[in-house]
Amino acid sequence: IDLFFSDPYLKRTQMVVTTHDRLFWERFCIIAERHPQADQHSSCVLSYTNKGIVIVDYAGGFQAKVHEALAVYDVRQALIYCRVWFESMVVEYCLEHSVSITAKFGKSNLKKNVYLQISLEKTFALVEPHIAYDLKHFNLIKNDLVNWSGQNQEHHAFDEDSLNFVHSKTSQEVIKIYDAIRLLECQLFPDKKQASCQALLQEVNEKIDVGIGKLERLGRAPVEVQLAAQQRLDLLRKRATELTQELAYVKSCLAEISA
C-alpha cells in the first residue's frame, strides 16, 4: 500500500487493484482518502450473478462507514468501525515511526507458541509521548471508545455482559468519538493531513458551487428531487466544515511539534 502512493512512477499511474482481503481493502481506502488525489479514487464490490458481473459502489474507508451506520442509527456498528479505524491508525503510526518497545515474556503474550503479541493497551500507550502536548482527543477516545470491558479486542464484538455499553450510547456520543479520532489523525499524521485536506477542501468547495447552481435550477422539479439535492449540498457543506477544522488543528499541531 505504501508503495502504491509513494513510488514516483506508480503514484502517477492509473491502477485497478483487486483483493479478497477485506482488511487490506479498508487500509488501502484509509490511505487513499488522505492522498492529494483522493478525488480520483473509487471503491466497489464485484458481485457475480446469473446475468453477469455487477459492480456496486461501496465505501471502503472507515469514516464513510461510520456515517452510513449512523444514518440508520446503527450505534453498535458505528462504534465497531470507529474502534477498528482507531486501531489501524495507531498501528500505522507505530510502523511509520519505527516505534520501539521493551517486551516482557509471559504465556499470555504468546501466539501459537511461536510469536510474541503486544496487547492493544500497550500499543495505544506507545503514541502518548508523541502527542503529549494535547491528549484531549486521545483521552476521550480511551474513555468513550477504548472501553476494555465494553468490546472484545480480538474480533471487536460485544460480549453478552456488555449490552448496556451499546444501549448507553447515542448517535451524538458516537459523533463525539468520531470527531476525536479525526483530530487525533491530524496529530499523528500532520503533514499528510495538511496536503490531503487542502486538496479535498478545494474539490469540495467546487462541488458546493456546482450544487448551489443545480439547486437553483430545480425550482419546478418534484419535491423529493429538490430534497435529495439539498441533502447532498448539506453533506458537502458539513464536509467542508470538517476539513476547515482539521486544517486549523493541523496548523496548531505543526506549531507545537516545531516549538
C-alpha positions in Angstrom: 0.0 0.0 0.0 2.8 2.4 0.9 4.5 1.6 -2.5 1.3 2.5 -4.4 1.3 6.0 -3.0 5.0 6.8 -2.6 6.7 5.4 -5.7 7.4 8.2 -8.2 6.1 6.1 -11.1 3.2 4.3 -9.5 1.6 7.3 -7.9 1.2 8.8 -11.4 -0.2 5.6 -12.9 -3.9 4.6 -13.1 -4.3 1.3 -11.2 -7.0 -1.2 -10.8 -6.5 -3.1 -7.5 -8.4 -6.3 -6.8 -8.3 -8.1 -3.5 -10.2 -10.7 -1.4 -8.6 -9.3 1.8 -11.1 -7.0 3.5 -8.6 -5.5 5.9 -6.2 -4.7 3.0 -9.0 -3.1 1.2 -10.0 -1.0 4.2 -6.4 0.1 5.0 -5.9 1.0 1.3 -9.1 3.2 1.4 -7.9 4.9 4.6 -4.6 5.9 3.0 -6.2 6.7 -0.3 -8.6 9.1 1.4 -5.6 11.1 2.7 -3.9 11.2 -0.6 -3.9 14.6 -2.6 -5.6 12.8 -5.5 -8.3 11.3 -3.3 -11.0 12.6 -5.6 -9.7 10.2 -8.3 -10.1 7.1 -6.0 -13.2 4.9 -6.1 -14.1 1.7 -4.3 -16.6 -1.0 -5.4 -17.6 -4.6 -4.9 -17.9 -7.1 -7.7 -20.9 -9.4 -7.4 -21.3 -12.4 -9.6 -24.9 -13.1 -10.8 -26.5 -15.3 -13.4 -26.8 -12.2 -15.6 -23.1 -11.4 -15.3 -20.8 -9.3 -13.1 -22.5 -6.4 -11.2 -20.3 -3.5 -9.9 -21.7 -2.0 -6.7 -20.1 1.3 -5.3 -19.2 0.6 -1.7 -17.3 2.8 0.8 -14.1 1.1 1.9 -12.8 3.7 4.3 -13.9 3.7 8.0 -15.1 7.3 8.0 -17.7 6.7 5.3 -18.8 3.5 7.1 -19.4 5.4 10.4 -21.6 7.9 8.6 -23.5 5.1 6.8 -24.1 3.3 10.1 -25.3 6.5 11.9 -27.6 7.3 9.0 -29.6 4.2 10.0 -29.0 4.7 13.8 -26.8 1.6 14.0 -24.7 2.7 17.0 -23.1 -0.7 17.6 -21.7 -0.9 14.1 -20.6 2.7 14.1 -18.6 2.1 17.3 -17.0 -1.0 15.9 -15.9 0.9 12.8 -14.6 3.7 15.0 -12.6 1.2 17.1 -11.0 -0.5 14.0 -10.3 2.9 12.4 -8.5 4.0 15.6 -6.6 0.7 15.9 -5.4 0.9 12.3 -4.3 4.5 12.7 -2.2 3.8 15.8 -0.6 0.7 14.2 0.2 2.6 11.1 1.8 5.4 13.2 4.0 2.9 15.1 5.1 1.3 11.8 5.9 4.5 10.1 7.9 5.9 13.0 9.6 2.5 13.9 8.4 2.8 17.5 10.3 0.5 19.8 9.1 -1.4 22.8 10.5 -3.3 25.7 8.9 -6.8 25.9 8.3 -8.9 29.0 7.8 -12.6 28.2 4.7 -14.3 29.5 2.3 -17.0 28.5 -0.4 -14.6 27.7 1.8 -12.8 25.2 2.5 -15.9 23.1 0.5 -16.5 20.0 0.7 -20.1 18.5 3.6 -20.7 20.9 5.9 -19.0 18.5 5.2 -15.3 18.1 5.0 -12.6 20.7 1.9 -10.5 20.6 1.7 -7.0 22.1 -1.6 -6.1 23.8 -3.7 -3.3 22.4 -3.5 -1.3 25.6 0.3 -1.2 25.4 0.2 -0.4 21.7 -2.1 2.6 22.2 0.1 3.8 25.1 3.1 4.0 22.7 1.7 7.0 20.9 1.0 9.1 24.1 4.5 10.6 24.4 4.4 11.8 20.8 1.2 13.7 21.4 1.7 14.8 25.0 1.2 18.5 24.1 -2.6 17.8 23.7 -4.0 14.5 25.0 -7.6 15.7 25.0 -8.8 13.7 21.9 -6.7 10.7 22.9 -8.2 10.6 26.4 -11.7 11.0 25.1 -11.2 8.0 22.7 -9.8 5.9 25.5 -12.6 6.7 27.9 -15.5 6.5 25.5 -14.4 4.1 22.8 -11.5 2.0 24.0 -13.6 0.8 26.9 -11.8 -2.5 27.6 -14.8 -4.2 29.3 -17.1 -3.0 26.5 -15.6 -4.5 23.5 -13.8 -7.8 22.8 -10.3 -6.9 21.5 -10.0 -9.9 19.2 -12.9 -9.6 16.9 -14.4 -6.2 18.0 -17.7 -7.8 19.1 -19.6 -7.1 22.2 -19.9 -9.8 24.9 -23.3 -10.6 26.5 -22.5 -8.8 29.7 -21.8 -5.5 28.0 -25.1 -4.8 26.3 -25.5 -1.6 28.4 -22.3 -0.3 26.8 -24.2 -0.1 23.5 -27.5 1.0 24.9 -26.0 3.8 26.8 -24.6 5.3 23.6 -26.4 7.7 21.3 -25.6 8.9 17.8 -24.4 12.2 19.2 -22.0 10.4 21.6 -20.6 8.4 18.7 -20.1 11.6 16.7 -18.0 13.0 19.6 -15.8 9.9 19.3 -15.7 10.2 15.5 -14.6 13.8 15.8 -11.9 12.9 18.4 -10.5 10.2 16.0 -10.5 12.7 13.1 -8.5 15.2 15.1 -6.2 12.6 16.5 -5.3 11.6 13.0 -4.3 15.3 12.5 -1.9 14.9 15.4 -0.4 11.6 14.2 0.0 12.5 10.5 0.0 16.3 10.3 2.0 16.6 7.1 -0.1 14.1 5.2 -3.4 15.5 6.6 -2.4 19.1 5.6 -1.7 18.1 2.0 -4.9 15.9 1.7 -7.2 18.4 3.4 -6.1 21.3 1.3 -6.7 19.3 -1.9 -10.0 17.9 -0.7 -11.3 21.3 0.6 -10.7 22.8 -2.8 -12.6 20.0 -4.5 -15.5 20.1 -2.0 -15.8 23.9 -2.4 -16.0 23.5 -6.2 -18.7 20.8 -5.7 -20.6 23.1 -3.4 -20.7 25.8 -6.1 -21.9 23.3 -8.6 -24.6 22.0 -6.2 -25.9 25.5 -5.5 -26.2 26.1 -9.2 -28.1 22.8 -9.7 -30.5 23.5 -6.8 -31.4 26.9 -8.2 -32.4 25.2 -11.5 -34.7 22.7 -9.7 -37.5 25.1 -8.9 -40.0 23.1 -10.9 -38.6 19.7 -10.1 -40.6 17.3 -7.8 -40.2 17.9 -4.1 -38.3 14.7 -3.5 -35.7 15.6 -6.2 -35.2 19.1 -4.6 -34.8 17.5 -1.1 -32.3 15.0 -2.4 -30.2 17.8 -4.0 -30.4 19.8 -0.8 -29.3 16.9 1.3 -26.2 16.4 -1.0 -25.4 20.0 -0.7 -25.7 19.9 3.1 -23.4 16.9 3.3 -20.8 18.8 1.2 -21.0 21.8 3.5 -20.6 19.6 6.5 -17.5 18.0 4.9 -16.1 21.5 4.1 -16.6 22.5 7.8 -14.8 19.3 8.9 -11.8 19.9 6.6 -11.5 23.6 7.6 -11.4 22.5 11.3 -8.8 19.8 10.5 -6.6 22.2 8.6 -6.7 24.7 11.6 -5.9 21.9 14.0 -3.0 20.6 11.8 -1.5 24.1 11.8 -1.6 24.2 15.6 -0.1 20.6 15.8 2.8 21.5 13.5 3.5 24.6 15.6 3.6 22.5 18.8 5.9 19.9 17.2 8.3 22.5 15.9 8.4 24.5 19.1 
